[in-house]
Amino acid sequence: GGLFVDTAKTKIDLDSLYDKAYYRRRRKNKNLLTNLLVDISESFSFGIKEKMMRKYFDEGKKIAILDVGCGRGEFLKSINCQLFEKFGFEVNMAAGEILQDVAGITVYFGDFLKHNFVKKFDVICLWHVLEHLKEPVTYFKKIHEILADKGILIVSTPNTESLGFSKGSEDWYHLDIPRHLFLYNEASFKFLCQKTDFKVVKTKDEFYDYGTDLFWSLRKSKTKI
């Protein structure tokens, strides 16, 4: 099971929802304490993710990583440049151009499905990108084409079986209509992988990434009481 958000009847241009201001809004908050807690949580999360990726490869190997939907590049900038060859893909030129002057990071722009990649990658990651995709099956098939032998795909996406959704219901922070088009649970995600010939090696509940999810979901629901 999972959720499908029907945007067919809306007159909103979905591409217009991802302007430069969208990426600024996601990163800044007027509350300094909130910003500090987000920074600490993010730093911890990035460290865990880097360590997790490295364990799948021989020590000393420089890992070619492609971050699809890299945005402002916080994750790519955080990982060790001695251990990773860094690449990002971003549909939004205004957001991704921030990375163009960052040494050690190559950024691609445009339509991911039409882009002609000239190399293959050891790791391809989608950090909160899957739920935005109109054609998830087509995306996964494209990823297969550019993933190196013994390469890995890592996906992080909101879970409809999470405590945030259970308690927040229609006020769940990650509904984010109309940006989020498909919302998954473990069963529906595994079905997507099976349909596109990916083998699920491991699933993990990253509680440190979803504390803000639960907080904002509960806060939004309480303001309506």
N, C-alpha and C positions, 0 to 999 in steps of 0.2 A: 504494500500500500504506500501511498504518498499523496501529495496534493498538487493539483494543477490549477494555476491562476489564469482565468479566462480574461484576456485583455482585448479580445477581438472587437468588442463593442465600444471600446474607449477610442477617443480621437487623439490620444497622446502619441507623439512621436517618441518611441522608446529610446532611440539614439540620442535625442536631445536631453535625456535624463542624466547623461554621463559627461557633463561639461566640467571645466576646471573647478568650478565652485563646488561641485559634488565631492571631489577629492579633498578639498579644503575643509568642508563641513564635517567629513568623516574623521578628520585628524584633530580638529580644534574644538575646545570646549571652554566656556567662560570660567568654569570652576577650576582653579589651579590644582586643587587636591585631586579632582577627577582626572585631570591630565597626567598628574604624577602617577596615580595608580594604573592608568592605562599604559603609560610608558614602562613601568615596572613589569606589568603583566605581559606586555608585548615582547620585551627583552627576554624574559624567562621563556616564553613560548617559542621564540625564534631559536634560542639555544637548544631547546629540546628537539625541535624539528631538524636542526642541522646535525645533531648527534644521531638522531634516528636514521637520517639518510646515509650517513657515512658508514654505518654498520653493514650495509648491503654491498660494500665495495672493498677491494683490497686496500690495505694501508699504503699510503704513498701515491695512489692513483688520483690524478686530477679529474674531478667529476664535472662533466658538461651538464649544466642545469638550465632548463628553460622554465621561467615563471610566466605562465599564461595569465594575462590580466594583472600585470605587475604593478599597475597604478603608479604611485610616486616612488616605488622601489624600496620601501623600508626593509622588506625581507632580503632582497638581493644585496643591499648595502650592508646588512648585518652579518652575512656569512663570510667565512674566511677566504680571502682572495688567493691564498696559497694553495688551498685545497679544492677550490671550485673555479671552473671557467663559466662566467655568468652571462646569461642571455635572458632578455625579457621580451614579452609580446604585449602590446597594448593597443586597443582599438581607438583610444582617445589620444590624439596627437598632443592636445594641450596638457594632459597629465603626464604622458610618457616623455615629453621633451625635457622635463626636469632632469631625467637621467642621462640625457645625451652628453652632458659635460662631466659625468661621473666616470672617473678612470676605472677601467676593468669591467665595464658593463656594456654589452651590445644590446641595443633595443630595436626591435622590429615593430612596424606599424601597419595598420590596414585590416583587411579581412583575413582572419586566421585560416579559414577554410580554403581560401584562394592563394594564400602565400606560398611561394616556392622556396622551401627551406633547402639550403645547400649542404646541410650536415645533419647528423643524428645526435640525439641527446641521451645521456645516461639517466637523467632524472627529468621528468616533466611534472610540474606541480600546478594545481589549481586551488588556490586559497580563496574560498568563498566566491567562486566563479561559476561552478556547475549550476547553481540555482538560477543564474541569469541567462542561461543558454536556451535559445529557441529550438535548437537541433542538437540535443546532447548525444544522440547515437552517431550522428555525422561527425561531431567533434571527436568522439572517442575513436572512431575509425581513422580519422586524420592523425590523431596522436599515435596510433599504432604504426603508421607509415614513417614517422620521424623519431620513433623510439629505438635506441640502439639495442643490439642483442643483450639480453640480461639486464635491460634497463627497467626502471620502475616508474609508475605513475602514482603520484600522491595527491589525494583529494581531501579537502576539508569543506564540509557543507553543513548547514543547519539540519537538525534531526527533529522530525515531527513526533518522535517518541521522547523528546527531552522534557525535563522538568519545566523549562521556560514555556514550552508550548502547552503543557498540561495545566499550568497555573495561569498563564496569560491568555490562553484561548485566542479570541479574535484580536486581542491586544498584543499578541506575541511580537516581540521586537523584530524577528526575522521574517514576518510575513512581507513587509516592505513592498507592498503593492504600489505601482505596477512593475517595479524593477525585478522582483523575484517571480519567475514564471513556473518553475517546478520545484517542489519541496519534497525531500526524500526521508525515508527511514532506512534502517539497515537492509530490510528485505527488498525494497524497491531499488536501492543502490546496487545490491548484488545482482538483481535482475538485469540492470543496465550493463553491468560488467560482463555478465554471462552472454548477453545479446551481442556484445562487441568483442568477444573472445579475450577478455581480460580475466586473469585468475586473481581472486582476492586473497592476499597473503595474510593480511591482518586488518582488523578494525579496532579503533581506539576512541574512547570517550575523553576528549581533551577538556577536562573540567575547568582548567585555567583559562581557556579561551571563551568559556560560556558564562562566566560569572556576571559579566555586564548584560548578557542576554536575559538572564533571570531577573536581575535588578531592574532593568528598564521595562521589562514586560509587566512585572508586578507593580511598579510605580505608575505606569500608564493606566493599568486596570483600576488601581485604587483612586486615581483622580476622577474617575467616572462615577464613583459611589456617592 
